[in-house]
Amino acid sequence: MLDDGLPTETSTSQVALEKKVYPLYAELEQLETEEINDSLLLLRNNHVKYLHSGLGELPGGFTTLDASRPWICYWLLHSLALLNAPMPDKGPTADEVVDFLACCQDKRGGYGGGPLQMPHLAPTYAAVCALVTIGSEHALSSINREALLDFLQRMCIPEENGGGFSIHEGGEGDLRACYIAMAIAHMLSLDKDDLVKRSSMVQYVKRCQTFEGGLGGEPHNEAHGGYTFCGLAAMYLAGQATELDLPRLIHWACQRQGSFEGGFNGRTNKLVDGCYSFWQGGLFNLLQQLVPQLNRSSQNVGAASASGAGAPSTSSSTPRAPLAVPRVPPLPLDTVGVSPVEQAQAILAAKNNWAHNLVVEALKLGDATDSALTCGATSRQVQETTSQARVLLDKAADAQREAEQAHKNALVAAHSACVLFPVPDPSDPSPPMVALPSTNRLTPNPLMYNYKALQLWILRCCQQPKGGLKDKPGKQADYYHTCYCLSGLSAAQHGSNCVLGPRENLLKRAEPACNVVEEQLQAARRYFDKKDSEAKAL
């Protein structure tokens, strides 16, 4: 990071992280562009083995996750689905996973964190995602949709009590609950509009947007990556996303990408974390689809205003300007128009110059001391001059240490993710990465972050060689980070239509709002729609 002379706990941790990441990126400098691309391999087979090991009986250390057992099922099954990998030959079958989740389902609707535990929205979302991912008749028919809809309705908080959803009966209300309720209703083809009306969700979510542009878990909380995704996705699923201030949200989200690491952090002045590859990176797949919608809405409002139609002219009916979406916004810089490398080099030059000037001044005082002794000056005069020289030499030593750190910072900046994989030039017709087949492509949309730098971070810094993905270098792999690192990698690949590394790195595309593999979600919704049609025909 660029040294501002004000060390904090966070800045110290940031420097420590950069020391771990630097050698991983510096190794790539010796390789040609094609060699770099080939070296960034997703360790698919190792990850599959790691995920298979989690299905079945787990070690005693997992007892702390006893109330999160449906989550473990989801993290494992979704990761395997993204990797297009089967269930293990030895271990629980898909039907056995379904039977276990059925034991977690409450007769009054919803799922608990384990058998005989109270129903809670969070494990309910995880269980539904896992069952949709399995996708069999046995899995989908095991969900008591009628009771689950009743559970969702009971979780609605009326407008007079603040709005939104409770996470469980008698529990807190926050953006997690709003998102989970919308995602479950969408996956199961339930009535989302009724839930939105009962909970006054739109107004509640709008109150959670902060001055920064992101969203906090509750009104007046700090903007946070996970809650921002939950808030935006909930509004997206409700068809109300343009009610948020999207330009400010985009600006905040863009600034969460680290220019050195290429990954995302969850809050201002925090370290990057592999899981935010999805919670932050996944935001942009939603935003890309919302930009045309918002611009069309702006044009329609403007046309109505120009013709005199519509509501009277008030501040609330002022036409909203088209959304100014940066093609790829600059990663965090202290000075507009100056790259991090240039800034680091300028700081290094200034530190070196400062150290040099202090040494020169100290030497001058040393010469003055020698002259004073030769000319017969008093001992007091000589002592004062010598003392001043020593002070300057001490300051020069401190300045030299700062210059050495500035040199290290300059090396780090020169090997950052945004230097190795700079923002793509839209005028370049031949991207330097493997392009997705045309059948996998999304409709072209503006690229709002450096998707290559994010893929570099995941592939180079978050993979555990023996399998699994992790928070950052120095941490251990776990199922949670494996799930959301892979989800973020998939989002970056399909949101940009390009794959960093060999073509074999390509993952399945997840539906951006619910984060289950898209084809599985579509199949589940067709299944439930057919069931509803058959019930109406009776």
RODO-2510 file (C-alpha; in nm, 4 decimals, decimal comma):
residues 538
     n   res          X          Y          Z
     1     m     0,0000     0,0000     0,0000
     2     l     0,1052     0,3608    -0,0381
     3     d     0,2516     0,4854     0,2899
     4     d     0,0743     0,7935     0,4246
     5     g     0,2871     0,8082     0,7399
     6     l    -0,0084     0,7241     0,9655
     7     p     0,0192     0,3534     1,0536
     8     t    -0,2939     0,1826     1,1870
     9     e    -0,3831    -0,1755     1,2724
    10     t    -0,5474    -0,2081     0,9309
    11     s    -0,2552    -0,0608     0,7378
    12     t    -0,0139    -0,2883     0,9231
    13     s    -0,2280    -0,5890     0,8327
    14     q    -0,2439    -0,4683     0,4733
    15     v     0,1362    -0,4508     0,4495
    16     a     0,1597    -0,8017     0,5961
    17     l    -0,0865    -0,9316     0,3362
    18     e     0,1044    -0,7673     0,0531
    19     k     0,4226    -0,9405     0,1677
    20     k     0,2454    -1,2755     0,1257
    21     v     0,0871    -1,1909    -0,2095
    22     y     0,3899    -1,0208    -0,3682
    23     p     0,5972    -1,3360    -0,4363
    24     l     0,2919    -1,5084    -0,5859
    25     y     0,2525    -1,2293    -0,8404
    26     a     0,6250    -1,1575    -0,8867
    27     e     0,6796    -1,5144    -1,0118
    28     l     0,4583    -1,4352    -1,3098
    29     e     0,6898    -1,1557    -1,4262
    30     q     0,9355    -1,4104    -1,5690
    31     l     0,6683    -1,5652    -1,7923
    32     e     0,5364    -1,4653    -2,1309
    33     t     0,1693    -1,3637    -2,1533
    34     e     0,0670    -1,7022    -2,2933
    35     e     0,2657    -1,8833    -2,0246
    36     i     0,1030    -1,6738    -1,7527
    37     n    -0,2398    -1,7666    -1,8829
    38     d    -0,1525    -2,1381    -1,8948
    39     s    -0,0053    -2,1304    -1,5433
    40     l    -0,3276    -2,0016    -1,3863
    41     l    -0,4904    -2,3414    -1,3546
    42     l    -0,7993    -2,4134    -1,1482
    43     l    -0,7101    -2,7225    -0,9434
    44     r    -1,0423    -2,8814    -1,0277
    45     n    -0,9705    -3,2441    -0,9293
    46     n    -0,8164    -3,1431    -0,5967
    47     h    -1,1158    -2,9272    -0,5130
    48     v    -1,3571    -3,2075    -0,5993
    49     k    -1,1724    -3,4457    -0,3647
    50     y    -1,1786    -3,1844    -0,0903
    51     l    -1,5544    -3,1312    -0,1344
    52     h    -1,6262    -3,5050    -0,1412
    53     s    -1,4503    -3,5373     0,1941
    54     g    -1,7100    -3,3081     0,3515
    55     l    -2,0099    -3,5225     0,2588
    56     g    -2,0819    -3,7632     0,5408
    57     e    -1,9488    -3,7715     0,8946
    58     l    -1,7352    -3,4696     0,9820
    59     p    -1,4640    -3,4319     1,2512
    60     g    -1,5523    -3,3162     1,6020
    61     g    -1,4333    -2,9642     1,5286
    62     f    -1,7464    -2,9085     1,3200
    63     t    -1,9743    -2,9318     1,6237
    64     t    -1,9728    -2,5511     1,6341
    65     l    -2,1614    -2,5651     1,3013
    66     d    -2,4331    -2,7966     1,4327
    67     a    -2,6942    -2,5259     1,3601
    68     s    -2,5572    -2,4783     1,0075
    69     r    -2,5785    -2,8291     0,8655
    70     p    -2,8023    -2,7327     0,5681
    71     w    -2,5422    -2,4653     0,4885
    72     i    -2,2672    -2,7266     0,4729
    73     c    -2,4844    -2,9270     0,2326
    74     y    -2,5354    -2,6198     0,0144
    75     w    -2,1705    -2,5105     0,0149
    76     l    -2,0591    -2,8585    -0,0884
    77     l    -2,3323    -2,9327    -0,3443
    78     h    -2,3198    -2,5899    -0,5084
    79     s    -1,9407    -2,6048    -0,5357
    80     l    -1,9614    -2,9484    -0,6970
    81     a    -2,2309    -2,8228    -0,9345
    82     l    -2,0173    -2,5252    -1,0416
    83     l    -1,7321    -2,7681    -1,1073
    84     n    -1,9760    -2,9966    -1,2950
    85     a    -1,8629    -3,2797    -1,0663
    86     p    -2,0712    -3,5786    -0,9492
    87     m    -2,1473    -3,6970    -0,5987
    88     p    -1,8756    -3,9248    -0,4524
    89     d    -1,8778    -4,2965    -0,5299
    90     k    -1,8412    -4,3696    -0,1606
    91     g    -2,0401    -4,1719     0,0919
    92     p    -2,3942    -4,0381     0,1117
    93     t    -2,6039    -4,0424    -0,2031
    94     a    -2,8096    -3,7489    -0,3244
    95     d    -3,1242    -3,9213    -0,1957
    96     e    -2,9657    -3,9553     0,1486
    97     v    -2,8890    -3,5814     0,1518
    98     v    -3,2534    -3,5150     0,0617
    99     d    -3,3700    -3,7410     0,3448
   100     f    -3,1429    -3,5616     0,5912
   101     l    -3,2750    -3,2204     0,4875
   102     a    -3,6303    -3,3526     0,5210
   103     c    -3,5472    -3,4216     0,8873
   104     c    -3,4618    -3,0513     0,9236
   105     q    -3,7986    -2,9375     0,7807
   106     d    -4,0517    -2,8091     1,0321
   107     k    -4,4142    -2,9186     0,9912
   108     r    -4,5227    -2,5536     1,0142
   109     g    -4,2870    -2,4561     0,7361
   110     g    -3,9211    -2,3730     0,6949
   111     y    -3,6035    -2,5585     0,7858
   112     g    -3,3931    -2,5551     1,1003
   113     g    -3,0146    -2,5712     1,1226
   114     g    -3,0439    -2,9430     1,2000
   115     p    -3,3082    -3,2028     1,2917
   116     l    -3,5555    -3,0852     1,5583
   117     q    -3,4179    -2,7290     1,5492
   118     m    -3,6480    -2,4281     1,5141
   119     p    -3,7169    -2,3044     1,1593
   120     h    -3,4924    -2,0181     1,0538
   121     l    -3,4744    -1,8318     0,7239
   122     a    -3,0988    -1,8787     0,6795
   123     p    -3,0884    -2,2624     0,6850
   124     t    -3,4185    -2,2614     0,4919
   125     y    -3,2459    -2,0783     0,2064
   126     a    -2,9509    -2,3191     0,2241
   127     a    -3,1778    -2,6258     0,2239
   128     v    -3,3849    -2,5017    -0,0698
   129     c    -3,0698    -2,4173    -0,2680
   130     a    -2,9286    -2,7635    -0,1965
   131     l    -3,2504    -2,9373    -0,3025
   132     v    -3,2793    -2,7280    -0,6199
   133     t    -2,9169    -2,8137    -0,6964
   134     i    -2,9881    -3,1865    -0,6589
   135     g    -3,2931    -3,1291    -0,8768
   136     s    -3,4491    -3,4767    -0,8633
   137     e    -3,8206    -3,5500    -0,8198
   138     h    -3,7381    -3,6819    -0,4723
   139     a    -3,5577    -3,3568    -0,3837
   140     l    -3,8131    -3,1090    -0,5182
   141     s    -4,1192    -3,2986    -0,3963
   142     s    -3,9742    -3,3083    -0,0440
   143     i    -4,0295    -2,9339    -0,0021
   144     n    -4,3602    -2,8456     0,1647
   145     r    -4,4204    -2,5296    -0,0399
   146     e    -4,7574    -2,4486     0,1161
   147     a    -4,6189    -2,4586     0,4699
   148     l    -4,3051    -2,2760     0,3603
   149     l    -4,5105    -1,9938     0,2094
   150     d    -4,6999    -1,9677     0,5387
   151     f    -4,3645    -1,9494     0,7209
   152     l    -4,2460    -1,6679     0,4923
   153     q    -4,5692    -1,4785     0,5501
   154     r    -4,5284    -1,5142     0,9271
   155     m    -4,1775    -1,3666     0,8972
   156     c    -4,3110    -1,0473     0,7356
   157     i    -4,2725    -0,7421     0,9599
   158     p    -4,5628    -0,4984     0,9040
   159     e    -4,4862    -0,1442     0,7991
   160     e    -4,5931    -0,0006     1,1349
   161     n    -4,3203    -0,2102     1,3007
   162     g    -4,0504    -0,1043     1,0572
   163     g    -4,1016    -0,3415     0,7642
   164     g    -3,8797    -0,6145     0,6237
   165     f    -3,8574    -0,9752     0,7428
   166     s    -3,7641    -1,1466     1,0690
   167     i    -3,4909    -1,4076     1,0403
   168     h    -3,6950    -1,6404     1,2668
   169     e    -3,9990    -1,6086     1,4919
   170     g    -3,9146    -1,3471     1,7520
   171     g    -3,5810    -1,2805     1,5830
   172     e    -3,4139    -0,9765     1,4354
   173     g    -3,4991    -0,8250     1,0990
   174     d    -3,2281    -0,7304     0,8498
   175     l    -3,1352    -0,7432     0,4819
   176     r    -3,0340    -1,1085     0,5047
   177     a    -3,3942    -1,1964     0,5838
   178     c    -3,5275    -0,9802     0,2998
   179     y    -3,2968    -1,1437     0,0476
   180     i    -3,3563    -1,4971     0,1698
   181     a    -3,7345    -1,4561     0,1601
   182     m    -3,7220    -1,3242    -0,1973
   183     a    -3,4739    -1,5893    -0,3138
   184     i    -3,6766    -1,8758    -0,1654
   185     a    -3,9994    -1,7424    -0,3142
   186     h    -3,8318    -1,7074    -0,6535
   187     m    -3,6779    -2,0549    -0,6548
   188     l    -4,0081    -2,2161    -0,5514
   189     s    -4,2272    -1,9994    -0,7813
   190     l    -4,4190    -1,8539    -0,4872
   191     d    -4,5969    -1,5176    -0,4808
   192     k    -4,3186    -1,2611    -0,4303
   193     d    -4,5434    -0,9589    -0,4841
   194     d    -4,7629    -1,0497    -0,1881
   195     l    -4,4589    -1,0913     0,0363
   196     v    -4,3186    -0,7553    -0,0748
   197     k    -4,6512    -0,5881     0,0041
   198     r    -4,6966    -0,7577     0,3414
   199     s    -4,3444    -0,6599     0,4540
   200     s    -4,3160    -0,3120     0,2985
   201     m    -3,9764    -0,4477     0,1931
   202     v    -3,8954    -0,1860    -0,0709
   203     q    -3,9048     0,1045     0,1720
   204     y    -3,7116    -0,0939     0,4328
   205     v    -3,4303    -0,1800     0,1919
   206     k    -3,4087     0,1796     0,0688
   207     r    -3,3571     0,2968     0,4282
   208     c    -3,0553     0,0648     0,4541
   209     q    -2,8597     0,2436     0,1783
   210     t    -2,5858     0,4585     0,3313
   211     f    -2,4196     0,7841     0,2315
   212     e    -2,1342     0,5777     0,0846
   213     g    -2,3672     0,4043    -0,1599
   214     g    -2,3552     0,0511    -0,0212
   215     l    -2,6128    -0,0980     0,2123
   216     g    -2,5895    -0,1867     0,5784
   217     g    -2,7627    -0,4788     0,7456
   218     e    -3,0190    -0,2470     0,9023
   219     p    -3,0987     0,1248     0,8636
   220     h    -2,8105     0,3459     0,9883
   221     n    -2,5538     0,0626     0,9787
   222     e    -2,2215     0,0774     0,7941
   223     a    -2,2224    -0,0273     0,4277
   224     h    -2,1156    -0,3917     0,3980
   225     g    -2,0536    -0,6164     0,0980
   226     g    -2,2692    -0,9084     0,2083
   227     y    -2,5630    -0,6906     0,3030
   228     t    -2,5273    -0,4837    -0,0139
   229     f    -2,5602    -0,7984    -0,2218
   230     c    -2,8599    -0,9085    -0,0135
   231     g    -3,0308    -0,5716    -0,0507
   232     l    -2,9703    -0,5358    -0,4239
   233     a    -3,0615    -0,8991    -0,4990
   234     a    -3,3811    -0,8729    -0,2927
   235     m    -3,4855    -0,5622    -0,4849
   236     y    -3,3823    -0,7225    -0,8142
   237     l    -3,5969    -1,0299    -0,7465
   238     a    -3,8853    -0,8018    -0,6465
   239     g    -3,8477    -0,6012    -0,9682
   240     q    -3,7718    -0,2855    -0,7673
   241     a    -3,3927    -0,2474    -0,7960
   242     t    -3,4115     0,0925    -0,9656
   243     e    -3,5640     0,2307    -0,6450
   244     l    -3,2101     0,2256    -0,5034
   245     d    -2,9522     0,4927    -0,5838
   246     l    -2,7634     0,2711    -0,8273
   247     p    -2,4957     0,5222    -0,9361
   248     r    -2,3800     0,5618    -0,5754
   249     l    -2,4008     0,1872    -0,5196
   250     i    -2,1860     0,1210    -0,8269
   251     h    -1,9279     0,3777    -0,7171
   252     w    -1,9004     0,2214    -0,3715
   253     a    -1,8819    -0,1338    -0,5066
   254     c    -1,6106    -0,0449    -0,7590
   255     q    -1,3937     0,1034    -0,4867
   256     r    -1,4004    -0,2229    -0,2925
   257     q    -1,1655    -0,3908    -0,5433
   258     g    -0,8024    -0,3830    -0,4320
   259     s    -0,5690    -0,2539    -0,7006
   260     f    -0,2820    -0,4701    -0,5731
   261     e    -0,4597    -0,7948    -0,4856
   262     g    -0,7402    -0,7784    -0,7429
   263     g    -0,9874    -0,9210    -0,4894
   264     f    -1,2633    -0,7388    -0,3048
   265     n    -1,2994    -0,6238     0,0526
   266     g    -1,6320    -0,6056     0,2309
   267     r    -1,6087    -0,2592     0,3854
   268     t    -1,4103     0,0590     0,3541
   269     n    -1,0582     0,0303     0,5008
   270     k    -1,0709    -0,3486     0,5351
   271     l    -0,8614    -0,6300     0,3856
   272     v    -0,9686    -0,8258     0,0795
   273     d    -1,1293    -1,1644     0,1444
   274     g    -1,1910    -1,4470    -0,1005
   275     c    -1,5609    -1,4751    -0,0106
   276     y    -1,6240    -1,1201    -0,1347
   277     s    -1,5295    -1,2420    -0,4803
   278     f    -1,8978    -1,3329    -0,4882
   279     w    -2,0631    -1,0986    -0,2370
   280     q    -1,9037    -0,7965    -0,4093
   281     g    -1,8057    -0,9346    -0,7496
   282     g    -2,1493    -1,0934    -0,7903
   283     l    -2,3116    -0,7510    -0,7538
   284     f    -2,1911    -0,6536    -1,0988
   285     n    -2,3692    -0,9369    -1,2788
   286     l    -2,6923    -0,7943    -1,1378
   287     l    -2,5929    -0,4342    -1,2069
   288     q    -2,4993    -0,5108    -1,5673
   289     q    -2,8551    -0,6266    -1,6286
   290     l    -3,0044    -0,3264    -1,4485
   291     v    -2,8187    -0,0536    -1,6391
   292     p    -3,0288    -0,0751    -1,9585
   293     q    -3,3465    -0,1003    -1,7499
   294     l    -3,2634     0,2151    -1,5544
   295     n    -3,1679     0,4075    -1,8658
   296     r    -3,4948     0,3100    -2,0379
   297     s    -3,6837     0,4199    -1,7284
   298     s    -3,4994     0,7535    -1,7298
   299     q    -3,5827     0,8119    -2,0948
   300     n    -3,9512     0,7306    -2,0388
   301     v    -3,9740     0,9681    -1,7429
   302     g    -3,8019     1,2385    -1,9444
   303     a    -4,0359     1,1912    -2,2397
   304     a    -4,3430     1,2072    -2,0153
   305     s    -4,2127     1,5231    -1,8525
   306     a    -4,1446     1,6879    -2,1873
   307     s    -4,5001     1,6147    -2,3115
   308     g    -4,6614     1,7428    -1,9927
   309     a    -4,7964     1,3997    -1,9054
   310     g    -4,7722     1,2227    -1,5725
   311     a    -4,7446     1,3635    -1,2219
   312     p    -4,7095     1,7339    -1,1460
   313     s    -4,3572     1,8674    -1,1501
   314     t    -4,2112     1,8061    -0,8047
   315     s    -3,8736     1,7043    -0,6728
   316     s    -3,9867     1,3401    -0,6728
   317     s    -4,0864     1,3539    -1,0422
   318     t    -3,7633     1,5103    -1,1639
   319     p    -3,6327     1,2957    -1,4527
   320     r    -3,3489     1,0769    -1,3393
   321     a    -3,0397     1,1231    -1,5519
   322     p    -2,9169     0,8156    -1,7409
   323     l    -2,6970     0,6023    -1,5225
   324     a    -2,3358     0,7067    -1,5737
   325     v    -2,1684     0,3677    -1,5719
   326     p    -1,7893     0,3714    -1,5960
   327     r    -1,6712     0,1336    -1,8664
   328     v    -1,4306    -0,0072    -1,6119
   329     p    -1,3845     0,2366    -1,3238
   330     p    -1,0324     0,2998    -1,1982
   331     l    -0,9236     0,0911    -0,9046
   332     p    -0,8603     0,2908    -0,5870
   333     l    -0,6116     0,5720    -0,6508
   334     d    -0,5065     0,8649    -0,4326
   335     t    -0,4551     1,0984    -0,7272
   336     v    -0,6762     1,1079    -1,0334
   337     g    -0,4816     1,0264    -1,3492
   338     v    -0,1805     0,8831    -1,1645
   339     s    -0,1331     0,5071    -1,1495
   340     p    -0,0411     0,3280    -0,8259
   341     v     0,3005     0,2467    -0,9750
   342     e     0,3658     0,6125    -1,0544
   343     q     0,2531     0,7157    -0,7081
   344     a     0,4779     0,4557    -0,5425
   345     q     0,7745     0,5672    -0,7519
   346     a     0,7078     0,9330    -0,6701
   347     i     0,6926     0,8524    -0,2986
   348     l     1,0158     0,6513    -0,3270
   349     a     1,1921     0,9416    -0,4974
   350     a     1,0699     1,1826    -0,2292
   351     k     1,1813     0,9512     0,0558
   352     n     1,5244     0,8987    -0,1016
   353     n     1,5643     1,2721    -0,1523
   354     w     1,4633     1,3407     0,2070
   355     a     1,7128     1,0852     0,3438
   356     h     1,9890     1,2210     0,1186
   357     n     1,9276     1,5819     0,2257
   358     l     1,9357     1,4871     0,5944
   359     v     2,2677     1,3077     0,5496
   360     v     2,4119     1,6075     0,3630
   361     e     2,3034     1,8433     0,6400
   362     a     2,4460     1,6118     0,9073
   363     l     2,7801     1,5973     0,7235
   364     k     2,7850     1,9762     0,7028
   365     l     2,7407     1,9963     1,0774
   366     g     3,0200     1,7401     1,1177
   367     d     3,2503     1,9564     0,9091
   368     a     3,1445     2,2573     1,1159
   369     t     3,2371     2,0678     1,4314
   370     d     3,5836     1,9892     1,2938
   371     s     3,6323     2,3535     1,1975
   372     a     3,5205     2,4691     1,5406
   373     l     3,7727     2,2428     1,7082
   374     t     4,0479     2,3686     1,4791
   375     c     3,9577     2,7326     1,5483
   376     g     3,9545     2,6843     1,9247
   377     a     3,5795     2,7066     1,9860
   378     t     3,4481     2,6444     2,3364
   379     s     3,3520     2,2927     2,4359
   380     r     2,9909     2,4058     2,4744
   381     q     2,9774     2,5269     2,1144
   382     v     3,1340     2,2045     1,9893
   383     q     2,8926     1,9959     2,1982
   384     e     2,5884     2,1793     2,0581
   385     t     2,7046     2,1311     1,6994
   386     t     2,7835     1,7644     1,7603
   387     s     2,4418     1,7101     1,9203
   388     q     2,2677     1,8677     1,6221
   389     a     2,4638     1,6454     1,3859
   390     r     2,3653     1,3352     1,5828
   391     v     1,9957     1,4340     1,5724
   392     l     2,0164     1,4786     1,1961
   393     l     2,1920     1,1442     1,1542
   394     d     1,9192     0,9718     1,3593
   395     k     1,6553     1,1369     1,1416
   396     a     1,8507     1,0336     0,8335
   397     a     1,8517     0,6725     0,9563
   398     d     1,4742     0,6875     1,0059
   399     a     1,4361     0,8415     0,6617
   400     q     1,6518     0,5683     0,5107
   401     r     1,4323     0,3012     0,6672
   402     e     1,1249     0,4742     0,5238
   403     a     1,2975     0,4929     0,1855
   404     e     1,3672     0,1190     0,1999
   405     q     1,0005     0,0541     0,2785
   406     a     0,9034     0,2864    -0,0062
   407     h     1,1293     0,0807    -0,2337
   408     k     0,9449    -0,2350    -0,1271
   409     n     0,6122    -0,0603    -0,1854
   410     a     0,7249     0,0389    -0,5352
   411     l     0,8164    -0,3226    -0,6113
   412     v     0,4773    -0,4367    -0,4821
   413     a     0,2952    -0,1770    -0,6925
   414     a     0,4896    -0,2813    -1,0028
   415     h     0,3671    -0,6412    -0,9567
   416     s     0,0070    -0,5675    -0,8631
   417     a    -0,2932    -0,7371    -1,0176
   418     c    -0,3914    -0,4245    -1,2081
   419     v    -0,0433    -0,4110    -1,3642
   420     l    -0,0296    -0,7803    -1,4527
   421     f    -0,3818    -0,7660    -1,5940
   422     p    -0,4734    -0,4042    -1,6640
   423     v    -0,8215    -0,2804    -1,7379
   424     p    -0,9178    -0,4125    -2,0825
   425     d    -0,9227    -0,1725    -2,3738
   426     p    -1,2741    -0,1787    -2,5245
   427     s    -1,1264    -0,0941    -2,8665
   428     d    -0,9165    -0,4124    -2,8626
   429     p    -1,1116    -0,6688    -3,0692
   430     s    -0,9030    -0,9633    -2,9496
   431     p    -0,9112    -1,0079    -2,5684
   432     p    -0,6010    -1,1856    -2,4361
   433     m    -0,8071    -1,4536    -2,2596
   434     v    -1,0077    -1,7552    -2,3629
   435     a    -1,3491    -1,6417    -2,4824
   436     l    -1,6623    -1,8302    -2,3824
   437     p    -1,8451    -2,0217    -2,6552
   438     s    -2,1268    -1,8165    -2,8048
   439     t    -2,3876    -2,0420    -2,6421
   440     n    -2,2533    -1,9487    -2,2965
   441     r    -2,2423    -1,5765    -2,3554
   442     l    -2,4525    -1,3161    -2,1842
   443     t    -2,5787    -1,0135    -2,3708
   444     p    -2,2816    -0,7686    -2,3847
   445     n    -2,3014    -0,5156    -2,1045
   446     p    -2,0661    -0,2549    -1,9638
   447     l    -1,7793    -0,4016    -1,7627
   448     m    -1,7710    -0,2255    -1,4296
   449     y    -1,4659    -0,3757    -1,2601
   450     n    -1,1400    -0,5498    -1,3456
   451     y    -1,2673    -0,9050    -1,3918
   452     k    -0,9233    -1,0344    -1,4940
   453     a    -0,7651    -0,9085    -1,1714
   454     l    -1,0374    -1,0818    -0,9683
   455     q    -0,9821    -1,4133    -1,1457
   456     l    -0,6062    -1,3741    -1,0875
   457     w    -0,6651    -1,3225    -0,7134
   458     i    -0,8821    -1,6342    -0,6829
   459     l    -0,6596    -1,8611    -0,8915
   460     r    -0,3264    -1,7426    -0,7548
   461     c    -0,3994    -1,6508    -0,3935
   462     c    -0,7101    -1,8393    -0,2771
   463     q    -0,6465    -2,1959    -0,3926
   464     q    -0,5138    -2,4513    -0,1469
   465     p    -0,2825    -2,6870    -0,3407
   466     k    -0,4329    -2,9951    -0,1736
   467     g    -0,7846    -2,8765    -0,2507
   468     g    -1,0345    -2,6163    -0,1334
   469     l    -1,0248    -2,2379    -0,1454
   470     k    -0,9576    -1,9896     0,1324
   471     d    -0,9956    -1,6338     0,2582
   472     k    -0,6432    -1,5207     0,1611
   473     p    -0,2798    -1,6419     0,1688
   474     g    -0,1875    -1,7640     0,5166
   475     k    -0,5384    -1,8973     0,5890
   476     q    -0,6709    -2,2513     0,5599
   477     a    -0,9322    -2,3686     0,3121
   478     d    -1,2892    -2,4211     0,4302
   479     y    -1,6196    -2,5129     0,2679
   480     y    -1,7657    -2,1622     0,2987
   481     h    -1,4785    -1,9909     0,1180
   482     t    -1,4595    -2,2718    -0,1373
   483     c    -1,8240    -2,2113    -0,2262
   484     y    -1,8024    -1,8338    -0,2550
   485     c    -1,4605    -1,8172    -0,4211
   486     l    -1,5896    -2,0528    -0,6908
   487     s    -1,9147    -1,8547    -0,7112
   488     g    -1,7145    -1,5348    -0,7592
   489     l    -1,4946    -1,6994    -1,0220
   490     s    -1,8020    -1,8154    -1,2120
   491     a    -1,9563    -1,4683    -1,1900
   492     a    -1,6365    -1,3084    -1,3232
   493     q    -1,6137    -1,5555    -1,6118
   494     h    -1,9740    -1,5303    -1,7244
   495     g    -2,0122    -1,1604    -1,6478
   496     s    -1,7194    -1,0790    -1,8759
   497     n    -1,7581    -1,3639    -2,1272
   498     c    -1,3894    -1,4481    -2,0783
   499     v    -1,1927    -1,7059    -1,8807
   500     l    -0,8527    -1,6385    -1,7286
   501     g    -0,6295    -1,9422    -1,7608
   502     p    -0,6931    -2,2564    -1,9678
   503     r    -1,0398    -2,3212    -2,1089
   504     e    -1,0770    -2,6014    -1,8527
   505     n    -1,1131    -2,3328    -1,5842
   506     l    -1,4640    -2,2507    -1,7069
   507     l    -1,7267    -2,3139    -1,4384
   508     k    -2,1002    -2,3562    -1,4712
   509     r    -2,2997    -2,0352    -1,4743
   510     a    -2,4924    -1,9599    -1,1548
   511     e    -2,8111    -1,7563    -1,1640
   512     p    -2,6799    -1,4217    -1,0316
   513     a    -2,9468    -1,3441    -0,7713
   514     c    -3,0082    -1,6851    -0,6082
   515     n    -2,6578    -1,8325    -0,6644
   516     v    -2,7590    -2,1780    -0,7787
   517     v    -2,6585    -2,3211    -1,1153
   518     e    -2,8875    -2,1571    -1,3685
   519     e    -3,0077    -2,4676    -1,5503
   520     q    -3,0988    -2,6320    -1,2170
   521     l    -3,2996    -2,3274    -1,1116
   522     q    -3,4852    -2,3140    -1,4418
   523     a    -3,5693    -2,6836    -1,4178
   524     a    -3,6964    -2,6436    -1,0601
   525     r    -3,9177    -2,3479    -1,1482
   526     r    -4,0649    -2,5396    -1,4421
   527     y    -4,1351    -2,8308    -1,2062
   528     f    -4,3157    -2,6111    -0,9524
   529     d    -4,5063    -2,4170    -1,2201
   530     k    -4,6289    -2,7482    -1,3644
   531     k    -4,7400    -2,8628    -1,0192
   532     d    -4,9351    -2,5389    -0,9718
   533     s    -5,0994    -2,5740    -1,3134
   534     e    -5,2008    -2,9316    -1,2375
   535     a    -5,3461    -2,8271    -0,9013
   536     k    -5,5543    -2,5520    -1,0631
   537     a    -5,6849    -2,7937    -1,3244
   538     l    -5,8292    -3,0253    -1,0585
***
